[in-house]
């Protein structure tokens, strides 16, 4: 009877150890699954950003395939003008600064 109880105790101990080991493995799998899900979301977000950039670049390419588009890029990039065109420079009006004369007392204080 004593041997039977000892065998049952050993089996229960081994069962508990195996259960703990399995729980630890499951916990690790859950962590890896969470990492995989977050990485998949990041990859989808990056894919959407790249798709938007691809559409933008395709629109730019289609604009560059026209004479008008090439002309606009040349003008903005290299500052080129067509024959007969002139450059107009708009200068803002000079702001008048009020001239005030300081008192004799202020001039003495400015020395220090």
Helices and strands as residue ranges (DSSP letters): H 2-64, H 67-78, H 104-110
